[in-house]
Amino acid sequence: MAAVLATATTGHKSIRMTVPSAKQTRWSPIRRCVYRPEASPLFHGAVASNRADWQSACAILSSKAAIVSWRHRQRPQHHDAGGDAGDHLGPVVNDHDSSSAATAGLDLVPVQLPQPLTVADLSPAPKHGFQLRVAYQGVPGAYSEAAATKAYPNCEPIPCDQFEVAFQAVEFWVADRAVLPVENSLGGSIHRNYDLLLRHRVHIVGEVQLPVHLCLLALPGVRKEELTRVISHPQALSQCEHTLTALGLNVARDAFDDTAGAAEYVVANGLQDTAAIASARAAELYGLEVLADGIQDDQGNMTRFVMLAREPIVPRADRPFKTSIVFVARHREGTSVLSKVLLAFAIRDIGLTKIESRPHRQRPIRKEDEAGSSGGGVAGTAKHFEYAFYVDFQASLAEPRAQNALAEVQEFTSFLRVLGSYPMDMTPI
Ligand SMILES: O=C(O)C(=O)C[C@]1(C(=O)O)C=C[C@@H](O)C=C1
């Protein structure tokens, strides 16, 4: 059984990663798993529920075999702008060389013992010599990877197979940050991440906007006319819906986990009739040809990502900041809450850049009796959906006007959480 793992200390530098073939290996994404201590070979009562065990259980890097442990002789620490790759201890497969294990036909068994937490684990203070590890959803070549490296140049991007895994990677110290998409100028909001922001204990510490330039990729020699299927991330498919039709590609369009994963899939399966929509970098990484370049329906296509961390940053008032909040209306306030909240910002001259609503899962419906009293004599029960409202406003929490606005918002809400107060992305497009 083949053990598959890339060990490169900097994901980008891995040759195996950049020129993959069926036999070669590279970074595989961290996959989601449900942690069951009793199922873990590391289970020793209470000890088994610690971080190292979670990592052993969750960092399964291949669907075939490898069980990966993250070895931290020195705990992960970081600074935002790069570090010394040589100092970083990357993932290992039980200290074995994966290729020799594969040749010997061995099944690898995790032998990594839980590591005790150290003081360094508990300190957010960066230490030089370590690269910041940044989780993103997808595989190398995904736009989210590009966003991660735009947000944190010189970081070590850590691929995760699902958005939730990227959240967990930060919460459980497998990564120092996550960079995740929240909205696209063509496809709209990425609701899943709004929902996850509420469920996980992480903070928004920044935002990054990335122009998304989509390409149609196929195996070398394949012509457009031979295609019967186009695969990609649903957002990417929707971002070039019209252009595909204009190109005469009225073929099946199938959703995939991420754009680069679709490209990889075409190569891994030698698909002559299938194209992937992905980045030019994905074409390079996986050895595909670019059949059409810039196929997004709008040339200004842009995705906004948020940067997440375990700790919030200290808000400042000396540069443009944005603050993201989420709230649920207090029941007795009725349906007027949203307008009252908007007014709390308007009277302080605070601009709102985004508002999003998501259904309230525990309390989906609000009933209002005697609707007939104001409804032209038609008696009955009015039923409204109950929402969690997400608002981004243009001010720093360090500013008294923002603090006062939030104090007022709190009056009308049964739940209010600040997701983060962070510098706005001011980089030129
Ligand atoms: O599939 C990718 O490459 C991603 O990074 C994901 C994603 C998304 O979730 O919206 C990110 C940016 C693009 O808008 C298309 C897809």
The ligand as an SDF file (V2000), in Angstrom:
LIG
                    3D

 16 16  0  0  0  0  0  0  0  0999 V2000
  -11.4650   26.6650   -5.9230 O   0  0  0  0  0  0  0  0  0  0  0  0
  -10.6710   27.5480   -5.6750 C   0  0  0  0  0  0  0  0  0  0  0  0
   -9.6430   27.7260   -6.3410 O   0  0  0  0  0  0  0  0  0  0  0  0
  -10.9120   28.4190   -4.5490 C   0  0  0  0  0  0  0  0  0  0  0  0
  -10.0100   28.9990   -4.0430 O   0  0  0  0  0  0  0  0  0  0  0  0
  -12.3150   28.5930   -4.0560 C   0  0  0  0  0  0  0  0  0  0  0  0
  -13.0230   29.8010   -4.6440 C   0  0  0  0  0  0  0  0  0  0  0  0
  -14.3500   30.0750   -3.8750 C   0  0  0  0  0  0  0  0  0  0  0  0
  -14.6600   29.3960   -2.9290 O   0  0  0  0  0  0  0  0  0  0  0  0
  -15.0340   31.0010   -4.2850 O   0  0  0  0  0  0  0  0  0  0  0  0
  -12.1940   30.9990   -4.4680 C   0  0  0  0  0  0  0  0  0  0  0  0
  -12.0970   31.9520   -5.4130 C   0  0  0  0  0  0  0  0  0  0  0  0
  -12.8160   31.8680   -6.6810 C   0  0  0  0  0  0  0  0  0  0  0  0
  -13.9230   32.7290   -6.5250 O   0  0  0  0  0  0  0  0  0  0  0  0
  -13.3280   30.5150   -6.9610 C   0  0  0  0  0  0  0  0  0  0  0  0
  -13.3630   29.5710   -6.0350 C   0  0  0  0  0  0  0  0  0  0  0  0
  1  2  2  0
  2  3  1  0
  2  4  1  0
  4  5  2  0
  4  6  1  0
  6  7  1  0
  7  8  1  0
  7 11  1  0
  7 16  1  0
  8  9  2  0
  8 10  1  0
 11 12  2  0
 12 13  1  0
 13 14  1  0
 13 15  1  0
 15 16  2  0
M  END
$$$$
